[in-house]
């Protein structure tokens, strides 16, 4: 777990250090000092950090990886998981099929 924490901290540092530095420089100068592209990269780095965290946890932690795979394979909870009845209702309305309310529906096989 220590290795995973180290990797997460390095990723946070790599993604957020430029954001903080650019913001500090802009505050000190009182206006936007850097080009628009730097501020776009700033936003991208901050956002990509949030996307990298679950992937990093999944890659470095066996428990997280097992749970992610269960969710991605639509097998969370029981042998076959449930999906939102709203999706089934929309499909049923399009095909003019009767919809059973209050029941759980199994994952659809594609």
C-alpha positions, 0 to 999 in steps of 0.5 A, spaced: 500 500 500 505 504 501 507 504 493 500 505 491 500 511 496 507 514 493 505 513 486 498 517 487 502 523 491 507 523 485 501 524 480 498 529 484 504 533 484 506 532 477 499 534 475 497 540 480 504 543 481 504 547 474 497 549 476 499 552 483 505 555 480 501 558 474 496 561 479 501 564 484 504 568 478 498 570 475 496 573 482 503 576 483 502 580 477 495 581 477 493 579 470 494 573 466 501 572 465 501 566 461 498 565 454 491 562 453 494 555 452 498 554 458 491 556 462 488 550 458 494 545 459 492 548 467 485 545 466 487 539 463 492 537 468 487 538 474 482 534 470 486 528 468 489 527 475 481 526 477 481 521 471 488 518 473 486 516 480 481 510 479 486 507 474 492 508 478 488 505 484 485 499 480 492 498 477 496 498 484 491 495 488 488 488 488 482 489 491 480 495 487 482 491 481 477 485 483 471 490 484 472 494 478 472 488 474 466 486 477 463 492 475 465 493 468 463 486 467 456 487 469 456 482 475 456 486 481 452 484 487 450 477 484 451 472 479 448 477 474 447 484 476 441 489 475 441 495 471 436 501 471 429 499 470 429 506 466 433 504 461 428 498 460 422 502 460 425 506 454 426 500 450 419 497 452 416 504 450 419 504 443 417 497 442 411 498 445 412 492 450 409 492 457 413 494 463 413 491 469 414 496 475 418 495 481 422 489 478 429 488 477 432 487 470 438 483 469 444 485 465 443 485 457 447 480 453 450 484 447 
